[in-house]
Amino acid sequence: MEAFLRYVVGKLIEYPDELIITQAEDGERTIFFLAMRKTDVPKVIGKAGHTIQALRDLLQASAQKKGIRVGLEIIE
């Protein structure tokens, strides 16, 4: 799933080389944290948060097939 996030988010932002993805286990849930340049954050969030919500939905759909729970957060 990290490779999926790196690919999709990398296509959205201007500086994909500076994208850092980390993950942490929170009980039965895996949370992915995205760190990037401040100028790239609005591109990932999108207008009214639609882009980040779509990313979360895709990530959850993929995780559900594997029987796990995931979350996605942006670190500013």
Biopython code that builds the backbone (N, CA, C, O; Angstrom):
import numpy as np
from Bio.PDB.StructureBuilder import StructureBuilder

atoms = [
    (1, "MET", "N", (0.807, -1.190, 0.000)),
    (1, "MET", "CA", (0.000, 0.000, 0.000)),
    (1, "MET", "C", (0.854, 1.260, 0.000)),
    (1, "MET", "O", (0.448, 2.303, -0.511)),
    (2, "GLU", "N", (2.032, 1.147, 0.575)),
    (2, "GLU", "CA", (2.920, 2.311, 0.572)),
    (2, "GLU", "C", (3.336, 2.652, -0.856)),
    (2, "GLU", "O", (3.435, 3.826, -1.210)),
    (3, "ALA", "N", (3.577, 1.647, -1.664)),
    (3, "ALA", "CA", (3.951, 1.890, -3.063)),
    (3, "ALA", "C", (2.812, 2.566, -3.818)),
    (3, "ALA", "O", (3.050, 3.442, -4.649)),
    (4, "PHE", "N", (1.580, 2.161, -3.532)),
    (4, "PHE", "CA", (0.412, 2.787, -4.143)),
    (4, "PHE", "C", (0.348, 4.262, -3.769)),
    (4, "PHE", "O", (0.156, 5.116, -4.635)),
    (5, "LEU", "N", (0.508, 4.562, -2.491)),
    (5, "LEU", "CA", (0.473, 5.954, -2.033)),
    (5, "LEU", "C", (1.588, 6.777, -2.669)),
    (5, "LEU", "O", (1.365, 7.906, -3.108)),
    (6, "ARG", "N", (2.787, 6.203, -2.716)),
    (6, "ARG", "CA", (3.930, 6.917, -3.292)),
    (6, "ARG", "C", (3.669, 7.244, -4.764)),
    (6, "ARG", "O", (3.993, 8.335, -5.231)),
    (7, "TYR", "N", (3.083, 6.295, -5.487)),
    (7, "TYR", "CA", (2.801, 6.511, -6.898)),
    (7, "TYR", "C", (1.737, 7.607, -7.084)),
    (7, "TYR", "O", (1.955, 8.562, -7.830)),
    (8, "VAL", "N", (0.604, 7.469, -6.415)),
    (8, "VAL", "CA", (-0.511, 8.395, -6.614)),
    (8, "VAL", "C", (-0.174, 9.800, -6.119)),
    (8, "VAL", "O", (-0.378, 10.779, -6.836)),
    (9, "VAL", "N", (0.336, 9.898, -4.905)),
    (9, "VAL", "CA", (0.661, 11.217, -4.349)),
    (9, "VAL", "C", (1.818, 11.843, -5.129)),
    (9, "VAL", "O", (1.851, 13.057, -5.330)),
    (10, "GLY", "N", (2.754, 11.020, -5.562)),
    (10, "GLY", "CA", (3.876, 11.521, -6.353)),
    (10, "GLY", "C", (3.440, 12.181, -7.645)),
    (10, "GLY", "O", (4.093, 13.109, -8.122)),
    (11, "LYS", "N", (2.336, 11.707, -8.217)),
    (11, "LYS", "CA", (1.805, 12.308, -9.442)),
    (11, "LYS", "C", (1.065, 13.622, -9.169)),
    (11, "LYS", "O", (0.909, 14.445, -10.071)),
    (12, "LEU", "N", (0.615, 13.818, -7.942)),
    (12, "LEU", "CA", (-0.137, 15.024, -7.595)),
    (12, "LEU", "C", (0.754, 16.209, -7.235)),
    (12, "LEU", "O", (0.389, 17.361, -7.475)),
    (13, "ILE", "N", (1.916, 15.928, -6.662)),
    (13, "ILE", "CA", (2.731, 17.006, -6.104)),
    (13, "ILE", "C", (3.853, 17.423, -7.050)),
    (13, "ILE", "O", (4.210, 16.702, -7.982)),
    (14, "GLU", "N", (4.393, 18.602, -6.781)),
    (14, "GLU", "CA", (5.439, 19.166, -7.630)),
    (14, "GLU", "C", (6.826, 18.582, -7.321)),
    (14, "GLU", "O", (7.671, 18.484, -8.211)),
    (15, "TYR", "N", (7.055, 18.198, -6.066)),
    (15, "TYR", "CA", (8.361, 17.667, -5.654)),
    (15, "TYR", "C", (8.212, 16.253, -5.101)),
    (15, "TYR", "O", (8.307, 16.061, -3.889)),
    (16, "PRO", "N", (7.983, 15.261, -5.958)),
    (16, "PRO", "CA", (7.763, 13.892, -5.466)),
    (16, "PRO", "C", (9.007, 13.281, -4.803)),
    (16, "PRO", "O", (8.892, 12.336, -4.023)),
    (17, "ASP", "N", (10.189, 13.818, -5.113)),
    (17, "ASP", "CA", (11.421, 13.296, -4.501)),
    (17, "ASP", "C", (11.459, 13.572, -3.002)),
    (17, "ASP", "O", (12.138, 12.864, -2.259)),
    (18, "GLU", "N", (10.740, 14.589, -2.554)),
    (18, "GLU", "CA", (10.764, 14.984, -1.153)),
    (18, "GLU", "C", (9.618, 14.383, -0.342)),
    (18, "GLU", "O", (9.462, 14.693, 0.839)),
    (19, "LEU", "N", (8.825, 13.534, -0.964)),
    (19, "LEU", "CA", (7.718, 12.879, -0.270)),
    (19, "LEU", "C", (8.259, 11.810, 0.676)),
    (19, "LEU", "O", (9.033, 10.942, 0.272)),
    (20, "ILE", "N", (7.846, 11.884, 1.925)),
    (20, "ILE", "CA", (8.248, 10.895, 2.923)),
    (20, "ILE", "C", (6.985, 10.230, 3.455)),
    (20, "ILE", "O", (6.071, 10.897, 3.940)),
    (21, "ILE", "N", (6.951, 8.912, 3.356)),
    (21, "ILE", "CA", (5.806, 8.152, 3.849)),
    (21, "ILE", "C", (6.279, 7.265, 4.987)),
    (21, "ILE", "O", (7.188, 6.453, 4.818)),
    (22, "THR", "N", (5.657, 7.426, 6.145)),
    (22, "THR", "CA", (5.942, 6.559, 7.285)),
    (22, "THR", "C", (4.637, 5.912, 7.715)),
    (22, "THR", "O", (3.548, 6.389, 7.395)),
    (23, "GLN", "N", (4.772, 4.828, 8.437)),
    (23, "GLN", "CA", (3.568, 4.163, 8.919)),
    (23, "GLN", "C", (3.741, 3.763, 10.371)),
    (23, "GLN", "O", (4.847, 3.493, 10.838)),
    (24, "ALA", "N", (2.621, 3.732, 11.067)),
    (24, "ALA", "CA", (2.624, 3.367, 12.482)),
    (24, "ALA", "C", (1.425, 2.474, 12.748)),
    (24, "ALA", "O", (0.366, 2.624, 12.138)),
    (25, "GLU", "N", (1.612, 1.554, 13.660)),
    (25, "GLU", "CA", (0.526, 0.660, 14.067)),
    (25, "GLU", "C", (-0.196, 1.282, 15.258)),
    (25, "GLU", "O", (0.434, 1.673, 16.240)),
    (26, "ASP", "N", (-1.498, 1.369, 15.165)),
    (26, "ASP", "CA", (-2.325, 1.916, 16.236)),
    (26, "ASP", "C", (-3.359, 0.856, 16.595)),
    (26, "ASP", "O", (-4.505, 0.912, 16.149)),
    (27, "GLY", "N", (-2.943, -0.099, 17.399)),
    (27, "GLY", "CA", (-3.838, -1.210, 17.723)),
    (27, "GLY", "C", (-4.027, -2.101, 16.522)),
    (27, "GLY", "O", (-3.073, -2.718, 16.048)),
    (28, "GLU", "N", (-5.243, -2.176, 16.022)),
    (28, "GLU", "CA", (-5.525, -3.022, 14.864)),
    (28, "GLU", "C", (-5.524, -2.231, 13.562)),
    (28, "GLU", "O", (-5.967, -2.735, 12.529)),
    (29, "ARG", "N", (-5.035, -1.011, 13.602)),
    (29, "ARG", "CA", (-5.072, -0.123, 12.444)),
    (29, "ARG", "C", (-3.678, 0.351, 12.078)),
    (29, "ARG", "O", (-2.864, 0.628, 12.959)),
    (30, "THR", "N", (-3.396, 0.446, 10.784)),
    (30, "THR", "CA", (-2.144, 0.993, 10.288)),
    (30, "THR", "C", (-2.407, 2.400, 9.784)),
    (30, "THR", "O", (-3.308, 2.619, 8.974)),
    (31, "ILE", "N", (-1.623, 3.351, 10.263)),
    (31, "ILE", "CA", (-1.794, 4.740, 9.846)),
    (31, "ILE", "C", (-0.579, 5.150, 9.019)),
    (31, "ILE", "O", (0.564, 4.994, 9.448)),
    (32, "PHE", "N", (-0.846, 5.672, 7.840)),
    (32, "PHE", "CA", (0.205, 6.184, 6.966)),
    (32, "PHE", "C", (0.282, 7.692, 7.146)),
    (32, "PHE", "O", (-0.739, 8.380, 7.131)),
    (33, "PHE", "N", (1.502, 8.205, 7.319)),
    (33, "PHE", "CA", (1.747, 9.628, 7.478)),
    (33, "PHE", "C", (2.505, 10.133, 6.263)),
    (33, "PHE", "O", (3.513, 9.546, 5.870)),
    (34, "LEU", "N", (2.027, 11.217, 5.668)),
    (34, "LEU", "CA", (2.670, 11.817, 4.505)),
    (34, "LEU", "C", (3.328, 13.120, 4.920)),
    (34, "LEU", "O", (2.691, 13.975, 5.537)),
    (35, "ALA", "N", (4.594, 13.273, 4.585)),
    (35, "ALA", "CA", (5.317, 14.524, 4.823)),
    (35, "ALA", "C", (5.826, 15.019, 3.479)),
    (35, "ALA", "O", (6.396, 14.257, 2.698)),
    (36, "MET", "N", (5.614, 16.311, 3.217)),
    (36, "MET", "CA", (6.011, 16.894, 1.945)),
    (36, "MET", "C", (6.206, 18.391, 2.123)),
    (36, "MET", "O", (5.986, 18.925, 3.210)),
    (37, "ARG", "N", (6.617, 19.065, 1.063)),
    (37, "ARG", "CA", (6.763, 20.521, 1.118)),
    (37, "ARG", "C", (5.416, 21.167, 1.399)),
    (37, "ARG", "O", (4.368, 20.662, 0.995)),
    (38, "LYS", "N", (5.464, 22.287, 2.094)),
    (38, "LYS", "CA", (4.223, 22.997, 2.421)),
    (38, "LYS", "C", (3.475, 23.437, 1.172)),
    (38, "LYS", "O", (2.246, 23.521, 1.182)),
    (39, "THR", "N", (4.197, 23.716, 0.104)),
    (39, "THR", "CA", (3.529, 24.148, -1.129)),
    (39, "THR", "C", (2.782, 23.004, -1.804)),
    (39, "THR", "O", (1.890, 23.250, -2.615)),
    (40, "ASP", "N", (3.129, 21.764, -1.486)),
    (40, "ASP", "CA", (2.472, 20.597, -2.083)),
    (40, "ASP", "C", (1.247, 20.138, -1.289)),
    (40, "ASP", "O", (0.405, 19.417, -1.823)),
    (41, "VAL", "N", (1.140, 20.538, -0.047)),
    (41, "VAL", "CA", (0.043, 20.078, 0.805)),
    (41, "VAL", "C", (-1.334, 20.418, 0.223)),
    (41, "VAL", "O", (-2.203, 19.546, 0.195)),
    (42, "PRO", "N", (-1.566, 21.653, -0.244)),
    (42, "PRO", "CA", (-2.896, 21.942, -0.798)),
    (42, "PRO", "C", (-3.259, 21.087, -2.012)),
    (42, "PRO", "O", (-4.436, 20.824, -2.258)),
    (43, "LYS", "N", (-2.256, 20.657, -2.763)),
    (43, "LYS", "CA", (-2.525, 19.817, -3.931)),
    (43, "LYS", "C", (-3.031, 18.443, -3.512)),
    (43, "LYS", "O", (-3.856, 17.844, -4.201)),
    (44, "VAL", "N", (-2.540, 17.950, -2.392)),
    (44, "VAL", "CA", (-2.976, 16.634, -1.903)),
    (44, "VAL", "C", (-4.327, 16.753, -1.198)),
    (44, "VAL", "O", (-5.161, 15.854, -1.305)),
    (45, "ILE", "N", (-4.543, 17.828, -0.495)),
    (45, "ILE", "CA", (-5.828, 18.010, 0.192)),
    (45, "ILE", "C", (-6.940, 18.261, -0.824)),
    (45, "ILE", "O", (-8.027, 17.694, -0.714)),
    (46, "GLY", "N", (-6.667, 19.104, -1.802)),
    (46, "GLY", "CA", (-7.653, 19.386, -2.835)),
    (46, "GLY", "C", (-8.712, 20.365, -2.376)),
    (46, "GLY", "O", (-8.758, 20.763, -1.212)),
    (47, "LYS", "N", (-9.551, 20.740, -3.304)),
    (47, "LYS", "CA", (-10.613, 21.704, -3.018)),
    (47, "LYS", "C", (-11.634, 21.060, -2.085)),
    (47, "LYS", "O", (-12.206, 20.016, -2.398)),
    (48, "ALA", "N", (-11.851, 21.690, -0.948)),
    (48, "ALA", "CA", (-12.796, 21.216, 0.080)),
    (48, "ALA", "C", (-12.450, 19.819, 0.591)),
    (48, "ALA", "O", (-13.319, 19.118, 1.110)),
    (49, "GLY", "N", (-11.176, 19.405, 0.447)),
    (49, "GLY", "CA", (-10.743, 18.113, 0.969)),
    (49, "GLY", "C", (-11.140, 16.917, 0.135)),
    (49, "GLY", "O", (-11.047, 15.782, 0.602)),
    (50, "HIS", "N", (-11.582, 17.146, -1.087)),
    (50, "HIS", "CA", (-12.051, 16.040, -1.922)),
    (50, "HIS", "C", (-10.929, 15.085, -2.338)),
    (50, "HIS", "O", (-11.144, 13.874, -2.397)),
    (51, "THR", "N", (-9.749, 15.608, -2.623)),
    (51, "THR", "CA", (-8.648, 14.756, -3.071)),
    (51, "THR", "C", (-8.171, 13.840, -1.951)),
    (51, "THR", "O", (-7.997, 12.641, -2.169)),
    (52, "ILE", "N", (-7.960, 14.383, -0.761)),
    (52, "ILE", "CA", (-7.489, 13.556, 0.352)),
    (52, "ILE", "C", (-8.542, 12.520, 0.730)),
    (52, "ILE", "O", (-8.200, 11.396, 1.099)),
    (53, "GLN", "N", (-9.810, 12.884, 0.644)),
    (53, "GLN", "CA", (-10.869, 11.925, 0.960)),
    (53, "GLN", "C", (-10.905, 10.795, -0.068)),
    (53, "GLN", "O", (-11.126, 9.638, 0.287)),
    (54, "ALA", "N", (-10.691, 11.129, -1.330)),
    (54, "ALA", "CA", (-10.649, 10.098, -2.372)),
    (54, "ALA", "C", (-9.464, 9.156, -2.142)),
    (54, "ALA", "O", (-9.591, 7.945, -2.325)),
    (55, "LEU", "N", (-8.319, 9.706, -1.744)),
    (55, "LEU", "CA", (-7.153, 8.868, -1.434)),
    (55, "LEU", "C", (-7.452, 7.935, -0.265)),
    (55, "LEU", "O", (-7.103, 6.755, -0.301)),
    (56, "ARG", "N", (-8.093, 8.464, 0.762)),
    (56, "ARG", "CA", (-8.454, 7.637, 1.918)),
    (56, "ARG", "C", (-9.423, 6.528, 1.523)),
    (56, "ARG", "O", (-9.294, 5.391, 1.977)),
    (57, "ASP", "N", (-10.388, 6.863, 0.680)),
    (57, "ASP", "CA", (-11.361, 5.860, 0.240)),
    (57, "ASP", "C", (-10.688, 4.741, -0.556)),
    (57, "ASP", "O", (-10.978, 3.564, -0.343)),
    (58, "LEU", "N", (-9.798, 5.106, -1.466)),
    (58, "LEU", "CA", (-9.081, 4.096, -2.253)),
    (58, "LEU", "C", (-8.201, 3.223, -1.367)),
    (58, "LEU", "O", (-8.139, 2.006, -1.541)),
    (59, "LEU", "N", (-7.529, 3.852, -0.425)),
    (59, "LEU", "CA", (-6.658, 3.118, 0.486)),
    (59, "LEU", "C", (-7.466, 2.158, 1.354)),
    (59, "LEU", "O", (-7.050, 1.020, 1.570)),
    (60, "GLN", "N", (-8.601, 2.600, 1.843)),
    (60, "GLN", "CA", (-9.451, 1.745, 2.672)),
    (60, "GLN", "C", (-10.047, 0.595, 1.870)),
    (60, "GLN", "O", (-10.168, -0.517, 2.382)),
    (61, "ALA", "N", (-10.417, 0.850, 0.626)),
    (61, "ALA", "CA", (-10.958, -0.213, -0.218)),
    (61, "ALA", "C", (-9.905, -1.291, -0.469)),
    (61, "ALA", "O", (-10.205, -2.485, -0.442)),
    (62, "SER", "N", (-8.680, -0.860, -0.711)),
    (62, "SER", "CA", (-7.593, -1.810, -0.923)),
    (62, "SER", "C", (-7.298, -2.599, 0.350)),
    (62, "SER", "O", (-7.066, -3.806, 0.295)),
    (63, "ALA", "N", (-7.307, -1.928, 1.474)),
    (63, "ALA", "CA", (-7.015, -2.574, 2.751)),
    (63, "ALA", "C", (-8.125, -3.542, 3.143)),
    (63, "ALA", "O", (-7.859, -4.590, 3.732)),
    (64, "GLN", "N", (-9.348, -3.200, 2.825)),
    (64, "GLN", "CA", (-10.477, -4.050, 3.178)),
    (64, "GLN", "C", (-10.382, -5.403, 2.477)),
    (64, "GLN", "O", (-10.766, -6.428, 3.041)),
    (65, "LYS", "N", (-9.873, -5.405, 1.253)),
    (65, "LYS", "CA", (-9.676, -6.666, 0.538)),
    (65, "LYS", "C", (-8.680, -7.565, 1.261)),
    (65, "LYS", "O", (-8.775, -8.790, 1.199)),
    (66, "LYS", "N", (-7.724, -6.942, 1.947)),
    (66, "LYS", "CA", (-6.706, -7.690, 2.684)),
    (66, "LYS", "C", (-7.119, -7.950, 4.130)),
    (66, "LYS", "O", (-6.416, -8.640, 4.868)),
    (67, "GLY", "N", (-8.263, -7.393, 4.532)),
    (67, "GLY", "CA", (-8.757, -7.619, 5.883)),
    (67, "GLY", "C", (-8.099, -6.776, 6.951)),
    (67, "GLY", "O", (-8.070, -7.166, 8.118)),
    (68, "ILE", "N", (-7.568, -5.619, 6.569)),
    (68, "ILE", "CA", (-6.935, -4.737, 7.552)),
    (68, "ILE", "C", (-7.599, -3.366, 7.518)),
    (68, "ILE", "O", (-8.352, -3.055, 6.596)),
    (69, "ARG", "N", (-7.316, -2.552, 8.525)),
    (69, "ARG", "CA", (-7.839, -1.183, 8.604)),
    (69, "ARG", "C", (-6.677, -0.211, 8.480)),
    (69, "ARG", "O", (-5.602, -0.447, 9.032)),
    (70, "VAL", "N", (-6.893, 0.879, 7.757)),
    (70, "VAL", "CA", (-5.825, 1.860, 7.536)),
    (70, "VAL", "C", (-6.357, 3.267, 7.725)),
    (70, "VAL", "O", (-7.564, 3.509, 7.709)),
    (71, "GLY", "N", (-5.430, 4.182, 7.905)),
    (71, "GLY", "CA", (-5.730, 5.606, 7.986)),
    (71, "GLY", "C", (-4.656, 6.368, 7.233)),
    (71, "GLY", "O", (-3.582, 5.835, 6.956)),
    (72, "LEU", "N", (-4.949, 7.611, 6.905)),
    (72, "LEU", "CA", (-4.024, 8.448, 6.157)),
    (72, "LEU", "C", (-4.034, 9.846, 6.761)),
    (72, "LEU", "O", (-5.091, 10.464, 6.895)),
    (73, "GLU", "N", (-2.862, 10.339, 7.122)),
    (73, "GLU", "CA", (-2.709, 11.663, 7.724)),
    (73, "GLU", "C", (-1.595, 12.423, 7.025)),
    (73, "GLU", "O", (-0.647, 11.825, 6.516)),
    (74, "ILE", "N", (-1.713, 13.734, 7.004)),
    (74, "ILE", "CA", (-0.665, 14.594, 6.436)),
    (74, "ILE", "C", (0.036, 15.304, 7.579)),
    (74, "ILE", "O", (-0.605, 15.886, 8.455)),
    (75, "ILE", "N", (1.358, 15.249, 7.560)),
    (75, "ILE", "CA", (2.184, 15.956, 8.550)),
    (75, "ILE", "C", (2.624, 17.261, 7.911)),
    (75, "ILE", "O", (3.211, 17.262, 6.829)),
    (76, "GLU", "N", (2.341, 18.372, 8.581)),
    (76, "GLU", "CA", (2.752, 19.676, 8.044)),
    (76, "GLU", "C", (3.949, 20.192, 8.766)),
    (76, "GLU", "O", (4.438, 21.277, 8.452)),
]
sb = StructureBuilder()
sb.init_structure("model")
sb.init_model(0)
sb.init_chain("A")
sb.init_seg("    ")
for serial, (resi, resn, name, xyz) in enumerate(atoms, 1):
    if name == "N":
        sb.init_residue(resn, " ", resi, " ")
    sb.init_atom(name, np.array(xyz, "f"), 0.0, 1.0, " ", f" {name:<3s}", serial, name[0])
structure = sb.get_structure()
